[in-house]
Amino acid sequence: MAWLEFAAAWGVFFATHSLPLRPPLRPWLQARLGPRGFIYGYSLLSLTVLGWLIGAAGRAPFVPLWAWAPWQAQVPLVVMLPVCLILALAIGRPNPFSFGGARSHAFNPARAGIVRVTRHPLLLALSLWALAHLVPNGDLAHVILFGVFAAFAAFGGRLVDKRRQREMGAAWQRQYSEVMSGIGTARPEAWGSVCLRLGLGVALYAGLIWLHPWLFGVNPLG
């Protein structure tokens, strides 16, 4: 039954990450919830299903694929700090290259921020999170869980690029060239915002360490 729950969780996860984003369902939901309501509702739904999926992996039968060693627990502990910093620098920022082109109208190539480093910072964070947690979780269910997320993050960027290039046309290459040229990089007064985001990233990292034993039953500090 535990494997059935794990399979069902994957089915719901894929359904909730495809159906609400496709026409005519997405326009129908946006018309009733509003753009912000749709984003908040979809984010809450995604986090809820992700929590179920992670819990289902923990309840699946334990089938070891490699032996656990104490050093493995240090990998996610170290890697999650840059993951949280990437999230803090990326969330809420305009990014025309991301899936859906978040707040493209407000994007300034001269103030691209983390987009100058990677077009898909959230996928980068997802990839690092998945690979780091794969190391100390060498059982079949968790290898499937984190392996699928790592593969999705690795190939998802290419799929998003192709879609956004079709949608944006010549504007995609023009904006990307402007971003990579480095012309007009952030002025000194922008560093206050950067420092604030970095501080929030550190706070998120500390909060995750504190909440991890209650959320997932594992203490990252041992």
Secondary structure as UniProt FT lines:
FT   HELIX           2..16
FT   TURN            17..18
FT   HELIX           19..21
FT   TURN            23..24
FT   HELIX           25..59
FT   HELIX           70..73
FT   HELIX           74..90
FT   TURN            91..92
FT   TURN            96..97
FT   TURN            99..100
FT   HELIX           104..106
FT   HELIX           109..111
FT   HELIX           113..116
FT   HELIX           121..134
FT   TURN            135..136
FT   HELIX           140..168
FT   HELIX           170..181
FT   TURN            182..184
FT   HELIX           188..190
FT   HELIX           191..216
FT   TURN            220..221
//
